[in-house]
Amino acid sequence: MTTDASDAWKLWHEHRVEAVSEPYGPLALIGTHWLDDHPDGRLPGLPGIWALADDGVVLTATGADGLTVDGRPFDGEVRLSADLGPTETARVAYGERRLVVLVREGVWGVRDFDPAAPARREFRGIEATPYDPRWSVPGRFTPYDARRTVRVPNADGVERGLGLGGEVAFVFDGQELTLKAAVRDDGSLWAVFGDTTSGDGSYRFRFLYPSVPDAEGRTTVDFNRALLPPCAFADHFICPFPPPGNTLGVAVAAGERNPGR
């Protein structure tokens, strides 16, 4: 069983490295531009005028700007909502670059993904600790009576709300530990956590995705699959820091630790 789990982890790690380094993966992000910071509608390094609208963004451009919308050369005005699909399906493109419209707490922005980003060329993989079965333990999820939102700092220095759906309790090395977690659309959990290796052996915080809890709340807490957040690969992501209570007093020497050097 351990061999099967170890082999599965190796495959997971390989897929993860591929996903991070793909043409429109996190390494390709070269800019996040908030429209509030550019009232003239001119975004750094991008053509066209990007203006706020009541329910999104209005892009105005000429054919000479070289933008495409929905795969066709663009000339005129178009109203854009947030791009919710994969980056490569974003409606607006500038050559090979994909310009992704996003909104966070009512603030609209545009992300610029470039497959030619230097970070993709310089990528040296992901430092990760090989699979160790002791880092995979049973947990129990207890949902809150209602969804809660806590304010936490983000990687860009702005404080934003982080939605939480409950807590995962588990035991490691005889210690009873808990993580506050969000519930994703597919029922799986997402926790932002720190530990005593954060910033000293591991990145300053990491993500964990415990499995979908069963009817009794049982789940698996597998730190072998702790992930680096996107902001570990590109400074232009706005990843949330761990909420209060999610900095564990143990050394989680497992999972992804740092971008490769």
Secondary structure, 3 states (H helix, E strand, C coil): CHHHHHHHHHHHHHHHHHHHHCCCCHHHEEEEEEHHHCCCCCCCCCCCEEEEECCEEEEEECHHHCEEECCEECCEEEEECCCCCCHHHCCEEECCEEEEEEEECCEEEEEEECCCCHHHHHCCCEEEECCCHHHEEEEEEEEEEEEEEEEEEECCCCEEEEEEEEEEEEEECCEEEEEEEEECCCCCEEEEEECCCECCCECCCEEECCCCCCCCCEEEEEHHHCECCHHHCCCCCCCECCCCCCECCCCCCCEEEEECC
